[in-house]
Amino acid sequence: MTDWSSLPARPVLPERSTIHLFRVSLAASRYHADADWSALTTAERARAERYVVEPPRYRFLLCRRALRHCLAWLTDVSPADLAFAAARFGKPHLQWPEKTGWGFNVSHSGDWGIIAVAWQRQVGVDLEVIDPRLDTAGLAERFFAIAEQQQLSALPLEQQTAGFYRIWNTKEAYLKALGVGMSLPLGSFTVSADPQGTPGVIGGDVREGPWWGHGFEVATTAAGVVLWDQGPTLVQTWDAPAEW
Ligand SMILES: CC(C)(COP(=O)(O)OP(=O)(O)OC[C@H]1O[C@@H](n2cnc3c(N)ncnc32)[C@H](O)[C@@H]1OP(=O)(O)O)[C@@H](O)C(=O)NCCC(=O)NCCS
């Protein structure tokens, strides 16, 4: 299980050479309608209202507020003053402040969010809450490359579920690092399936990069992968402070 540390108090500056992962609890107990939501724009609040059901609505609010606080901490700008823009397939980036060098990517699943930040690197992250009822064999046959299906079936039975999620997380993190969404067919590239090894894109349509990876767990039932370019480095794992 990954160790998550408390963030040091200011004025400690974030280390630029490492990848930072922030674990965010999106549990119902953290949501209070009358809390301070002033960090969010009118458009973000309107987007939240388009979720007709809970918990997706409050989870979006909690995760976006944490993202704003995180990027505010990194750039020393007030959370509400940050502006985002989206690239062609929807990958968000900082529009204001300009040219900070900080890139980020977000993923959320169930009661957890994860924010990955990296300085002057492309970064993609994916998190999935493990669903023991999922038809992993059917999904693998439908979405995974043949070489991935072969790696998966070669794993011991007790590692099959973790192997399935390792492939899923890595494929998604790769698409998100590139920012290409589903325009890149899932079967056109191959990732490593070993849930105990280092995640990586190992064959097929390997664009840009080279890519480095790290696997993590935010809870015993939620696993993820972060991928980045521009060389190997450490990954620091933080608990997002409660006030974010
Ligand atoms: C939209 C997509 C980027 C991820 O979707 P997802 O897995 O449902 O969602 P995640 O929680 O991991 O990521 C959502 C976040 O990614 C970011 N994002 C949106 N578009 C993005 C893009 N093109 N590239 C990278 N990040 C993107 C946003 O910050 C978004 O957060 P928000 O909803 O709070 O604004 C896209 O890759 C997709 O639709 N994937 C399909 C899922 C799938 O079939 N995966 C199969 C893997 S084998």
py3Dmol code that shows the C-alpha trace and the ligand (Angstrom):
import py3Dmol

protein = """\
ATOM      1  CA  MET A   1       0.000   0.000   0.000  1.00  0.00           C
ATOM      2  CA  THR A   2       1.351   3.434  -0.963  1.00  0.00           C
ATOM      3  CA  ASP A   3       2.356   5.771   1.912  1.00  0.00           C
ATOM      4  CA  TRP A   4       0.691   9.186   1.768  1.00  0.00           C
ATOM      5  CA  SER A   5       2.372  12.037   3.680  1.00  0.00           C
ATOM      6  CA  SER A   6       1.013  15.278   5.072  1.00  0.00           C
ATOM      7  CA  LEU A   7       2.019  18.273   3.021  1.00  0.00           C
ATOM      8  CA  PRO A   8       4.666  20.393   4.766  1.00  0.00           C
ATOM      9  CA  ALA A   9       3.478  23.832   5.839  1.00  0.00           C
ATOM     10  CA  ARG A  10       4.543  26.838   3.825  1.00  0.00           C
ATOM     11  CA  PRO A  11       7.012  28.292   2.962  1.00  0.00           C
ATOM     12  CA  VAL A  12       8.433  24.944   1.794  1.00  0.00           C
ATOM     13  CA  LEU A  13       8.507  25.126  -1.984  1.00  0.00           C
ATOM     14  CA  PRO A  14       7.356  22.172  -4.058  1.00  0.00           C
ATOM     15  CA  GLU A  15      10.249  20.182  -5.456  1.00  0.00           C
ATOM     16  CA  ARG A  16      10.286  20.734  -9.225  1.00  0.00           C
ATOM     17  CA  SER A  17      12.256  17.680 -10.193  1.00  0.00           C
ATOM     18  CA  THR A  18       9.754  15.154  -8.819  1.00  0.00           C
ATOM     19  CA  ILE A  19       6.236  14.105  -9.726  1.00  0.00           C
ATOM     20  CA  HIS A  20       3.712  15.042  -7.043  1.00  0.00           C
ATOM     21  CA  LEU A  21       0.567  13.022  -6.446  1.00  0.00           C
ATOM     22  CA  PHE A  22      -2.171  14.401  -4.192  1.00  0.00           C
ATOM     23  CA  ARG A  23      -4.787  12.014  -2.836  1.00  0.00           C
ATOM     24  CA  VAL A  24      -8.164  13.706  -2.322  1.00  0.00           C
ATOM     25  CA  SER A  25     -11.012  12.187  -0.358  1.00  0.00           C
ATOM     26  CA  LEU A  26     -14.328  12.764  -2.139  1.00  0.00           C
ATOM     27  CA  ALA A  27     -16.330  11.077   0.632  1.00  0.00           C
ATOM     28  CA  ALA A  28     -19.796  12.379   1.470  1.00  0.00           C
ATOM     29  CA  SER A  29     -18.585  13.285   4.970  1.00  0.00           C
ATOM     30  CA  ARG A  30     -16.248  15.939   3.442  1.00  0.00           C
ATOM     31  CA  TYR A  31     -19.041  17.709   1.580  1.00  0.00           C
ATOM     32  CA  HIS A  32     -20.867  20.555   3.285  1.00  0.00           C
ATOM     33  CA  ALA A  33     -23.138  22.670   1.115  1.00  0.00           C
ATOM     34  CA  ASP A  34     -22.441  25.774   3.205  1.00  0.00           C
ATOM     35  CA  ALA A  35     -18.625  25.381   3.031  1.00  0.00           C
ATOM     36  CA  ASP A  36     -16.510  27.951   1.203  1.00  0.00           C
ATOM     37  CA  TRP A  37     -16.881  27.291  -2.536  1.00  0.00           C
ATOM     38  CA  SER A  38     -15.547  30.696  -3.603  1.00  0.00           C
ATOM     39  CA  ALA A  39     -12.514  29.092  -5.246  1.00  0.00           C
ATOM     40  CA  LEU A  40     -14.768  27.786  -8.007  1.00  0.00           C
ATOM     41  CA  THR A  41     -15.959  29.832 -10.978  1.00  0.00           C
ATOM     42  CA  THR A  42     -19.622  30.322 -11.875  1.00  0.00           C
ATOM     43  CA  ALA A  43     -19.079  27.992 -14.846  1.00  0.00           C
ATOM     44  CA  GLU A  44     -17.691  25.263 -12.580  1.00  0.00           C
ATOM     45  CA  ARG A  45     -20.623  25.567 -10.204  1.00  0.00           C
ATOM     46  CA  ALA A  46     -23.014  25.442 -13.162  1.00  0.00           C
ATOM     47  CA  ARG A  47     -21.238  22.322 -14.419  1.00  0.00           C
ATOM     48  CA  ALA A  48     -21.722  20.695 -11.016  1.00  0.00           C
ATOM     49  CA  GLU A  49     -25.450  21.458 -11.196  1.00  0.00           C
ATOM     50  CA  ARG A  50     -25.661  19.553 -14.482  1.00  0.00           C
ATOM     51  CA  TYR A  51     -24.982  16.359 -12.540  1.00  0.00           C
ATOM     52  CA  VAL A  52     -28.534  15.403 -11.741  1.00  0.00           C
ATOM     53  CA  VAL A  53     -27.554  12.910  -9.040  1.00  0.00           C
ATOM     54  CA  GLU A  54     -25.333  12.776  -6.005  1.00  0.00           C
ATOM     55  CA  PRO A  55     -22.568  11.731  -5.383  1.00  0.00           C
ATOM     56  CA  PRO A  56     -21.087  12.753  -8.794  1.00  0.00           C
ATOM     57  CA  ARG A  57     -22.142  16.376  -8.195  1.00  0.00           C
ATOM     58  CA  TYR A  58     -20.395  16.891  -4.872  1.00  0.00           C
ATOM     59  CA  ARG A  59     -17.448  14.734  -5.907  1.00  0.00           C
ATOM     60  CA  PHE A  60     -16.825  17.054  -8.862  1.00  0.00           C
ATOM     61  CA  LEU A  61     -17.023  20.096  -6.560  1.00  0.00           C
ATOM     62  CA  LEU A  62     -14.619  18.602  -3.996  1.00  0.00           C
ATOM     63  CA  CYS A  63     -12.125  17.482  -6.624  1.00  0.00           C
ATOM     64  CA  ARG A  64     -12.139  20.757  -8.573  1.00  0.00           C
ATOM     65  CA  ARG A  65     -11.735  22.809  -5.389  1.00  0.00           C
ATOM     66  CA  ALA A  66      -8.767  20.648  -4.364  1.00  0.00           C
ATOM     67  CA  LEU A  67      -7.237  21.066  -7.835  1.00  0.00           C
ATOM     68  CA  ARG A  68      -7.537  24.845  -7.594  1.00  0.00           C
ATOM     69  CA  HIS A  69      -5.963  24.896  -4.134  1.00  0.00           C
ATOM     70  CA  CYS A  70      -3.177  22.587  -5.261  1.00  0.00           C
ATOM     71  CA  LEU A  71      -2.286  24.706  -8.297  1.00  0.00           C
ATOM     72  CA  ALA A  72      -2.618  27.875  -6.222  1.00  0.00           C
ATOM     73  CA  TRP A  73      -0.095  26.430  -3.762  1.00  0.00           C
ATOM     74  CA  LEU A  74       2.294  25.641  -6.604  1.00  0.00           C
ATOM     75  CA  THR A  75       1.994  28.959  -8.421  1.00  0.00           C
ATOM     76  CA  ASP A  76       1.321  31.298  -5.485  1.00  0.00           C
ATOM     77  CA  VAL A  77      -1.866  32.643  -7.060  1.00  0.00           C
ATOM     78  CA  SER A  78      -5.260  32.760  -5.367  1.00  0.00           C
ATOM     79  CA  PRO A  79      -7.339  29.611  -6.210  1.00  0.00           C
ATOM     80  CA  ALA A  80     -10.171  31.666  -7.694  1.00  0.00           C
ATOM     81  CA  ASP A  81      -7.790  33.571  -9.990  1.00  0.00           C
ATOM     82  CA  LEU A  82      -6.517  30.496 -11.812  1.00  0.00           C
ATOM     83  CA  ALA A  83      -7.908  30.021 -15.304  1.00  0.00           C
ATOM     84  CA  PHE A  84      -8.025  26.763 -17.243  1.00  0.00           C
ATOM     85  CA  ALA A  85      -8.136  26.112 -20.960  1.00  0.00           C
ATOM     86  CA  ALA A  86      -8.654  22.786 -22.713  1.00  0.00           C
ATOM     87  CA  ALA A  87      -6.694  21.373 -25.625  1.00  0.00           C
ATOM     88  CA  ARG A  88      -8.293  19.761 -28.702  1.00  0.00           C
ATOM     89  CA  PHE A  89      -9.488  16.562 -27.010  1.00  0.00           C
ATOM     90  CA  GLY A  90     -10.356  18.242 -23.727  1.00  0.00           C
ATOM     91  CA  LYS A  91      -7.162  17.931 -21.645  1.00  0.00           C
ATOM     92  CA  PRO A  92      -7.183  20.922 -19.287  1.00  0.00           C
ATOM     93  CA  HIS A  93      -4.100  23.059 -18.634  1.00  0.00           C
ATOM     94  CA  LEU A  94      -3.372  26.295 -16.812  1.00  0.00           C
ATOM     95  CA  GLN A  95      -4.126  29.360 -18.903  1.00  0.00           C
ATOM     96  CA  TRP A  96      -3.487  31.778 -16.036  1.00  0.00           C
ATOM     97  CA  PRO A  97      -0.933  32.209 -14.652  1.00  0.00           C
ATOM     98  CA  GLU A  98       0.832  31.716 -17.972  1.00  0.00           C
ATOM     99  CA  LYS A  99       4.008  29.738 -18.512  1.00  0.00           C
ATOM    100  CA  THR A 100       4.468  28.522 -14.956  1.00  0.00           C
ATOM    101  CA  GLY A 101       5.836  25.244 -16.259  1.00  0.00           C
ATOM    102  CA  TRP A 102       3.447  23.283 -14.016  1.00  0.00           C
ATOM    103  CA  GLY A 103       1.381  20.671 -15.815  1.00  0.00           C
ATOM    104  CA  PHE A 104      -1.304  18.583 -14.167  1.00  0.00           C
ATOM    105  CA  ASN A 105      -3.794  15.805 -14.707  1.00  0.00           C
ATOM    106  CA  VAL A 106      -6.729  14.629 -12.611  1.00  0.00           C
ATOM    107  CA  SER A 107      -8.621  11.389 -12.191  1.00  0.00           C
ATOM    108  CA  HIS A 108     -11.496  10.437  -9.939  1.00  0.00           C
ATOM    109  CA  SER A 109     -13.236   7.197  -9.118  1.00  0.00           C
ATOM    110  CA  GLY A 110     -15.726   6.551  -6.369  1.00  0.00           C
ATOM    111  CA  ASP A 111     -14.789   8.317  -3.159  1.00  0.00           C
ATOM    112  CA  TRP A 112     -11.289   9.226  -4.371  1.00  0.00           C
ATOM    113  CA  GLY A 113      -9.652  11.824  -6.540  1.00  0.00           C
ATOM    114  CA  ILE A 114      -6.021  12.048  -7.553  1.00  0.00           C
ATOM    115  CA  ILE A 115      -4.146  15.090  -8.816  1.00  0.00           C
ATOM    116  CA  ALA A 116      -0.781  14.594 -10.536  1.00  0.00           C
ATOM    117  CA  VAL A 117       1.465  17.607 -11.051  1.00  0.00           C
ATOM    118  CA  ALA A 118       4.795  17.834 -12.806  1.00  0.00           C
ATOM    119  CA  TRP A 119       7.069  20.682 -13.824  1.00  0.00           C
ATOM    120  CA  GLN A 120       7.890  20.906 -17.518  1.00  0.00           C
ATOM    121  CA  ARG A 121       6.731  17.383 -18.223  1.00  0.00           C
ATOM    122  CA  GLN A 122       3.639  15.860 -19.767  1.00  0.00           C
ATOM    123  CA  VAL A 123       1.745  13.867 -17.177  1.00  0.00           C
ATOM    124  CA  GLY A 124      -1.282  11.565 -17.227  1.00  0.00           C
ATOM    125  CA  VAL A 125      -2.938   9.787 -14.320  1.00  0.00           C
ATOM    126  CA  ASP A 126      -5.732   7.270 -13.933  1.00  0.00           C
ATOM    127  CA  LEU A 127      -7.409   5.946 -10.832  1.00  0.00           C
ATOM    128  CA  GLU A 128     -10.003   3.194 -10.626  1.00  0.00           C
ATOM    129  CA  VAL A 129     -11.891   1.806  -7.673  1.00  0.00           C
ATOM    130  CA  ILE A 130     -11.599  -1.971  -8.012  1.00  0.00           C
ATOM    131  CA  ASP A 131     -14.953  -3.568  -8.759  1.00  0.00           C
ATOM    132  CA  PRO A 132     -14.836  -7.310  -7.975  1.00  0.00           C
ATOM    133  CA  ARG A 133     -18.025  -7.867 -10.020  1.00  0.00           C
ATOM    134  CA  LEU A 134     -16.539  -6.434 -13.220  1.00  0.00           C
ATOM    135  CA  ASP A 135     -16.396  -8.808 -16.205  1.00  0.00           C
ATOM    136  CA  THR A 136     -12.636  -8.345 -16.539  1.00  0.00           C
ATOM    137  CA  ALA A 137     -12.233 -11.210 -19.027  1.00  0.00           C
ATOM    138  CA  GLY A 138     -14.911  -9.783 -21.320  1.00  0.00           C
ATOM    139  CA  LEU A 139     -13.514  -6.243 -21.121  1.00  0.00           C
ATOM    140  CA  ALA A 140      -9.948  -7.450 -21.727  1.00  0.00           C
ATOM    141  CA  GLU A 141     -11.076  -9.313 -24.840  1.00  0.00           C
ATOM    142  CA  ARG A 142     -12.953  -6.269 -26.093  1.00  0.00           C
ATOM    143  CA  PHE A 143     -10.491  -3.459 -25.340  1.00  0.00           C
ATOM    144  CA  PHE A 144      -6.985  -4.813 -24.737  1.00  0.00           C
ATOM    145  CA  ALA A 145      -4.314  -5.577 -27.357  1.00  0.00           C
ATOM    146  CA  ILE A 146      -3.681  -9.286 -28.011  1.00  0.00           C
ATOM    147  CA  ALA A 147      -0.233  -9.022 -26.358  1.00  0.00           C
ATOM    148  CA  GLU A 148      -1.882  -7.574 -23.223  1.00  0.00           C
ATOM    149  CA  GLN A 149      -4.452 -10.378 -23.123  1.00  0.00           C
ATOM    150  CA  GLN A 150      -1.595 -12.892 -23.368  1.00  0.00           C
ATOM    151  CA  GLN A 151       0.357 -11.216 -20.531  1.00  0.00           C
ATOM    152  CA  LEU A 152      -2.785 -11.160 -18.409  1.00  0.00           C
ATOM    153  CA  SER A 153      -3.621 -14.826 -18.878  1.00  0.00           C
ATOM    154  CA  ALA A 154      -0.007 -15.747 -18.026  1.00  0.00           C
ATOM    155  CA  LEU A 155      -0.346 -14.123 -14.565  1.00  0.00           C
ATOM    156  CA  PRO A 156      -1.161 -16.351 -11.564  1.00  0.00           C
ATOM    157  CA  LEU A 157      -4.910 -16.526 -10.891  1.00  0.00           C
ATOM    158  CA  GLU A 158      -4.652 -14.419  -7.725  1.00  0.00           C
ATOM    159  CA  GLN A 159      -3.021 -11.555  -9.699  1.00  0.00           C
ATOM    160  CA  GLN A 160      -5.527 -11.478 -12.567  1.00  0.00           C
ATOM    161  CA  THR A 161      -7.697  -8.686 -11.173  1.00  0.00           C
ATOM    162  CA  ALA A 162      -4.711  -6.517 -10.225  1.00  0.00           C
ATOM    163  CA  GLY A 163      -3.194  -7.215 -13.669  1.00  0.00           C
ATOM    164  CA  PHE A 164      -6.416  -6.192 -15.390  1.00  0.00           C
ATOM    165  CA  TYR A 165      -6.488  -2.883 -13.497  1.00  0.00           C
ATOM    166  CA  ARG A 166      -2.768  -2.302 -14.120  1.00  0.00           C
ATOM    167  CA  ILE A 167      -3.396  -2.540 -17.872  1.00  0.00           C
ATOM    168  CA  TRP A 168      -6.540  -0.401 -17.696  1.00  0.00           C
ATOM    169  CA  ASN A 169      -4.870   2.279 -15.528  1.00  0.00           C
ATOM    170  CA  THR A 170      -1.766   2.422 -17.719  1.00  0.00           C
ATOM    171  CA  LYS A 171      -3.704   2.620 -20.989  1.00  0.00           C
ATOM    172  CA  GLU A 172      -5.850   5.409 -19.613  1.00  0.00           C
ATOM    173  CA  ALA A 173      -2.867   7.285 -18.096  1.00  0.00           C
ATOM    174  CA  TYR A 174      -1.092   7.089 -21.475  1.00  0.00           C
ATOM    175  CA  LEU A 175      -4.119   8.500 -23.344  1.00  0.00           C
ATOM    176  CA  LYS A 176      -4.371  11.216 -20.718  1.00  0.00           C
ATOM    177  CA  ALA A 177      -0.664  12.091 -20.791  1.00  0.00           C
ATOM    178  CA  LEU A 178      -0.882  12.483 -24.576  1.00  0.00           C
ATOM    179  CA  GLY A 179      -4.225  14.264 -24.177  1.00  0.00           C
ATOM    180  CA  VAL A 180      -5.657  12.413 -27.195  1.00  0.00           C
ATOM    181  CA  GLY A 181      -8.753  10.950 -25.519  1.00  0.00           C
ATOM    182  CA  MET A 182     -10.306   8.057 -27.374  1.00  0.00           C
ATOM    183  CA  SER A 183      -8.910   9.226 -30.743  1.00  0.00           C
ATOM    184  CA  LEU A 184      -6.086   6.698 -30.241  1.00  0.00           C
ATOM    185  CA  PRO A 185      -7.559   3.160 -30.464  1.00  0.00           C
ATOM    186  CA  LEU A 186      -7.085   1.244 -27.210  1.00  0.00           C
ATOM    187  CA  GLY A 187      -5.788  -1.827 -29.030  1.00  0.00           C
ATOM    188  CA  SER A 188      -3.135   0.102 -30.984  1.00  0.00           C
ATOM    189  CA  PHE A 189      -0.555   0.108 -28.190  1.00  0.00           C
ATOM    190  CA  THR A 190       0.598  -2.348 -25.550  1.00  0.00           C
ATOM    191  CA  VAL A 191       1.274  -1.713 -21.879  1.00  0.00           C
ATOM    192  CA  SER A 192       2.824  -3.873 -19.218  1.00  0.00           C
ATOM    193  CA  ALA A 193       0.426  -6.075 -17.206  1.00  0.00           C
ATOM    194  CA  ASP A 194       2.585  -6.984 -14.199  1.00  0.00           C
ATOM    195  CA  PRO A 195       0.831  -5.391 -11.194  1.00  0.00           C
ATOM    196  CA  GLN A 196       4.035  -5.712  -9.130  1.00  0.00           C
ATOM    197  CA  GLY A 197       6.314  -4.192 -11.770  1.00  0.00           C
ATOM    198  CA  THR A 198       6.823  -0.690 -13.120  1.00  0.00           C
ATOM    199  CA  PRO A 199       4.013   0.434 -15.414  1.00  0.00           C
ATOM    200  CA  GLY A 200       5.040   1.261 -18.962  1.00  0.00           C
ATOM    201  CA  VAL A 201       4.014   1.514 -22.597  1.00  0.00           C
ATOM    202  CA  ILE A 202       5.957  -1.284 -24.212  1.00  0.00           C
ATOM    203  CA  GLY A 203       4.837  -1.641 -27.814  1.00  0.00           C
ATOM    204  CA  GLY A 204       2.666  -0.625 -30.721  1.00  0.00           C
ATOM    205  CA  ASP A 205       1.816   3.043 -31.312  1.00  0.00           C
ATOM    206  CA  VAL A 206       4.169   4.625 -28.743  1.00  0.00           C
ATOM    207  CA  ARG A 207       3.870   8.354 -29.344  1.00  0.00           C
ATOM    208  CA  GLU A 208       6.163  11.069 -27.976  1.00  0.00           C
ATOM    209  CA  GLY A 209       7.811  10.012 -24.712  1.00  0.00           C
ATOM    210  CA  PRO A 210       9.751   7.983 -23.768  1.00  0.00           C
ATOM    211  CA  TRP A 211       7.390   7.434 -20.824  1.00  0.00           C
ATOM    212  CA  TRP A 212       8.079   6.546 -17.219  1.00  0.00           C
ATOM    213  CA  GLY A 213       5.472   5.202 -14.833  1.00  0.00           C
ATOM    214  CA  HIS A 214       4.556   4.543 -11.236  1.00  0.00           C
ATOM    215  CA  GLY A 215       1.759   2.435  -9.794  1.00  0.00           C
ATOM    216  CA  PHE A 216       0.008   3.422  -6.558  1.00  0.00           C
ATOM    217  CA  GLU A 217      -2.975   2.631  -4.351  1.00  0.00           C
ATOM    218  CA  VAL A 218      -5.072   5.308  -2.685  1.00  0.00           C
ATOM    219  CA  ALA A 219      -6.872   2.637  -0.634  1.00  0.00           C
ATOM    220  CA  THR A 220      -6.822  -1.165  -0.596  1.00  0.00           C
ATOM    221  CA  THR A 221      -9.611  -1.091  -3.176  1.00  0.00           C
ATOM    222  CA  ALA A 222      -8.458   1.721  -5.493  1.00  0.00           C
ATOM    223  CA  ALA A 223      -5.410   1.535  -7.751  1.00  0.00           C
ATOM    224  CA  GLY A 224      -3.829   3.950 -10.188  1.00  0.00           C
ATOM    225  CA  VAL A 225      -0.955   4.670 -12.520  1.00  0.00           C
ATOM    226  CA  VAL A 226       0.827   7.919 -13.336  1.00  0.00           C
ATOM    227  CA  LEU A 227       2.932   8.309 -16.494  1.00  0.00           C
ATOM    228  CA  TRP A 228       5.275  11.160 -17.404  1.00  0.00           C
ATOM    229  CA  ASP A 229       7.968  12.090 -19.914  1.00  0.00           C
ATOM    230  CA  GLN A 230      11.376  13.843 -19.719  1.00  0.00           C
ATOM    231  CA  GLY A 231      13.250  11.209 -17.779  1.00  0.00           C
ATOM    232  CA  PRO A 232      12.972   9.075 -14.649  1.00  0.00           C
ATOM    233  CA  THR A 233      12.346  10.739 -11.299  1.00  0.00           C
ATOM    234  CA  LEU A 234      10.843  10.179  -7.867  1.00  0.00           C
ATOM    235  CA  VAL A 235       7.127  10.308  -7.166  1.00  0.00           C
ATOM    236  CA  GLN A 236       6.057  12.065  -3.966  1.00  0.00           C
ATOM    237  CA  THR A 237       2.661  11.070  -2.589  1.00  0.00           C
ATOM    238  CA  TRP A 238       0.730  13.575  -0.487  1.00  0.00           C
ATOM    239  CA  ASP A 239      -2.600  13.699   1.260  1.00  0.00           C
ATOM    240  CA  ALA A 240      -4.395  16.803   0.088  1.00  0.00           C
ATOM    241  CA  PRO A 241      -4.823  19.016   3.183  1.00  0.00           C
ATOM    242  CA  ALA A 242      -8.336  18.967   4.664  1.00  0.00           C
ATOM    243  CA  GLU A 243      -8.807  22.698   3.934  1.00  0.00           C
ATOM    244  CA  TRP A 244      -8.431  22.148   0.182  1.00  0.00           C
TER     245      TRP A 244
END
"""
ligand_1 = """\
48
LIG
C -12.158 11.755 -20.651
C -10.996 10.821 -20.492
C -9.786 11.656 -20.541
C -10.961 10.120 -19.117
O -12.180 9.807 -18.673
P -12.484 9.013 -17.331
O -11.626 7.804 -17.202
O -13.918 8.813 -17.341
O -12.160 10.030 -16.166
P -10.967 10.360 -15.179
O -11.594 10.529 -13.855
O -9.787 9.460 -15.252
O -10.457 11.775 -15.720
C -11.295 12.894 -15.779
C -10.423 14.126 -15.821
O -9.521 14.038 -16.920
C -9.241 15.349 -17.404
N -9.422 15.285 -18.852
C -10.510 15.554 -19.611
N -10.210 15.325 -20.912
C -8.925 14.927 -20.966
C -8.048 14.544 -22.037
N -8.426 14.536 -23.314
N -6.779 14.156 -21.716
C -6.361 14.148 -20.439
N -7.149 14.502 -19.387
C -8.419 14.886 -19.660
C -10.173 16.323 -16.694
O -9.421 16.993 -15.705
C -11.194 15.406 -16.041
O -11.593 15.888 -14.782
P -12.996 16.661 -14.585
O -14.046 15.711 -15.087
O -13.070 16.873 -13.108
O -12.892 17.895 -15.380
C -10.908 9.859 -21.687
O -9.667 9.232 -21.722
C -11.985 8.840 -21.867
O -13.102 9.110 -22.219
N -11.681 7.624 -21.608
C -12.637 6.545 -21.786
C -12.543 5.573 -20.711
C -12.212 4.191 -21.265
O -12.941 3.599 -22.022
N -11.051 3.670 -20.871
C -10.605 2.390 -21.295
C -9.222 2.118 -20.767
S -8.748 0.493 -21.210
"""
view = py3Dmol.view(width=600, height=400)
view.addModel(protein, "pdb")
view.setStyle({"model": 0}, {"cartoon": {"style": "trace"}})
view.addModel(ligand_1, "xyz")
view.setStyle({"model": 1}, {"stick": {}})
view.zoomTo()
view.show()
